[in-house]
Amino acid sequence: GWRLAQTDYSLDPCSVRSGEAQMASEGVAATIFYRLLAESMTREALLARYEKLFTILARRADWQGRAPLIDLVRDWARLYPEDEKQVTRIFLEATGGATASADLRDATARLSCSGAHGKLADFLRDLPLYRQAFAAATDQVAAGKLALDADLAPELWITNPDVHIPAAPWDEKMAEPLVIDLNTADATSLAYLLAGNRDLASRLIQARDSARFSSIDDAVTRAKLTPGEASEIARFHRQIGDLPAFTRR
């Protein structure tokens, strides 16, 4: 079940992934870089854009934050203020605004849903409002009134030392610890980490659907965990500290 979940690329046009999931998506990163570097422009303009990118990457070297793409956009805006609005707009549109605002994410989902189901009147009605909302968000980011990570929930990592996964879904060797974030984990991965306890996984997912968790204690309270279940989740959270440190490079 875990292997199938990792290779399932089905898409629901009426929902937009959370900001945390967007920041973990190679497809989102590829879209942003494509729009930054491969849209129609002269050779000279393209070379200048690449030079800016390489300058930013050289200054950063190590990416310690949880959302390197957001750090990239912020660095770009700081070093090249003349590009700030364009780079911010590209980022917001590619992510459906999901990292910055729940309202933007919902607006993206509504437009996607009406378009996917051929509801042309609804789509045409909502499109101008959608564009206005993203233009306003771009201006708010530039003015310092809206953070690109304003709607990112805290990372609540847990691991179970008794549950292992392969380095890639197609590998046979089960050698890597399964590490998941309570605020982003899919139901299959969470149930697998919980040794097949689908009831507990379901209660955690249902509680998270109303609002992402602010802490482990918040997850325990809102999912109505028993003392034993709460102790187990707390132990899995503490065991993250036993794993080697991870740094993106």
N, C-alpha and C positions, 0 to 999 in steps of 0.2 A: 504493500500500500504506500509506503514512503517513497519507493522508487517511482511508482506511477505518479504520485503527487508532484515530484520534482521534474517530471517530463510532460506534464499536462499544460498545454499552451492555449487551452480554450479561453475565450474572452466574452465577458458579459458587457454588451455595449451600454447597458443602463447603470453601470457602476464604474467608479474610478478608484483605482488602487490608492491606498493611504499614502501619505507623503513618505513614510518610512519605507514602504515597498517601492515607491518610485525611486528613492535614493539607492536602493539595492538592485536596480534594474539595469542590465547592460543595454537594453533597448532604448531606455530613456537617455542614457549617456551618449549612445550612438546618434540619437536624433539631435541632441543639443550640439554635439560636435559637427554633425553634418550641416546644421543650419548656421553655425558659426563660420564654417570653413569651406563649404561646398556649394553655397547658394550662388546664383549668377552674379559674377563680379569680374572686373578686369584682372589680368594676370598680376599687375602691379598691386592692386588692392588686396588680392588674395595673399601675395607674398608678405605684405605689411601685416595682414591679419595673423598669419603664421608666426611672424616675428614676435608679435604681442603675446601669443600663446606660449611660445618657447621661453620668453622672458619671465612670464608668470610661473611656469613650471620650474624653471631654474631657481627662482627665488624661494619657492616652497620646499622642494626636495622631499620632505617627509609630510605626510598628511595624517595628522593626529586626530582630527575631528571625525564625527560620525557621518558627516555628509560632505565628502570632498568636492562634489559638484557645486555646492553652495559656497564653499570656500573659494573655488575657482571664480565664480561669478562676482563675489565680493572683491577679490583681489583685482579682477579685471576692471571693475568700476572704480576702484581706488587708484589704480595706476593710470587708467585711461578714461577719465571722466567724460570725455566726448562720446564714448561708446556705452555709457551706463544704461541709458534707457533701452537701447537696442538689445544689449546682452541680457538685461533683466526681463524684457518682454519675451525673448526667445526661451529663457528658462521657464518662465511662468506658463507659457503656452505649451511647452513640451511636457510639463508635469501636470497640466490641468489645474495649476494653482494649488495643488494638494498639500504642498509643504508650507504654504503661507496662510491659507484661509479655507476653512470648511465651507464657507459660502461659495468661494470660487470653485472648489471641487464639486459641489452639488450642482452649480450652474453648468459645468462641463459635462457632468453625467446626464443632466436633462437634455442638453443639446445633442449629445451623442445618441441618447435613446430615441429621441424623436426622428433624428436622421436615419438611424439604423432601421427603424420600423416604417419608414416612408411617410411620416407625418409632416408633409412639406409645409403646411400652414403653420404648424407649431414651430417648426425649425426656423422659418423665415421671420416669425414673430419674435423668437428669442435671440436670434443671431445679433441684431444691433445692440441689444442689452448686454449680451455676452461680451461683445467687443468693447463696449463702454466700461464694463466691470474690469476687464483686464487692463485697459488703458489707465483707469483710475488706480488700480493696484500698482502698476508700474510707476506712476507718479508718487504714490505713497511710499514705495520702497526708496525712491530717489530722495524723498524728503525726510527719510528716517522715521516715518510714521508706521511702517509695516516691515517686519523682519521676514526674510525669505524662509526662515525656519520657525515662524511663529506658531505653526500648527503641527510641529513635530512633537510627538510624545516622548517621554524619557525612555531610555533603553533599559529593559528589565530582563537581563540575560539569566538563563537557567541551564543546567546540564545535569545529566544523570550518568555517573561513571559506569553503570551497568549496561548502558545502551550505546551501541556503536553504529556507525554508518561507513560506507565506502568513501574514498576520496572523490569519486564521481559516481553517478547513479549506475553506470554500466560496469563498474569494477566489481569483482567478486569478494575481495578482501575487506572485511569489516574492521577497520583499524582506527578510524577517527571518532572522537567523541561527538555526539549530537549536541549542538549548542543552538538554542533558539531564544528569541526575544518574545516575551509574553505579549507584547503589544503588536507583533506582526505575524506570529506563527500561524500557519494554517492548521486546521483541525486534525489532519492526519499526522503531521509532524508532532503536534502536542500530545496526541494520544500515544504515539510511539514512544516518546520520551517518558511518558507516565506509565510505561509498561503495559500498554493496552487499556488503560482506564478511560474508556470513551465517555463515560458519564461525567467524570471530573473535567475532561477536556471540553466537553459540550457546555458545561456550566461556566467555565472560564471564557469561552468564545462568546457565549450569549451575553455575559456581563460586559465584555469588551465592546460588543456591538453598539451598546448605548453610548459609551464614551470610553476612550482608551484609559488604561490604568495610570495613575500618577505615582504609584509605588507598589511594592509587594504587598504591604498591608492593605492597600486599597483593593487589590485583586482578591485577597483573602476575604475581605468584608463583603464586597459586592457580589462575589460568586458564591457566598454563603458556604465556605469551606468548613468542614469539621476540624476539630483540633488536630487530629491525625493528618488530615490532608494539608492543613496550614503548615504543620511542622515539616512535612515532606517538601512542599514548595520552598519554604525558607531554607531548608538544607540544600536543595538543588541550586538555589541562588548563591548561597555561601560557597559552594564548590566551584563556582566560576573562578574564585581566587586561586584555586589550585592549578589552573591551566596556565600555560605560557602566555606571556603578554603578546598582543597582536598589534602590529603597526602596518598601516597601508604604505606602500612605497610606489 
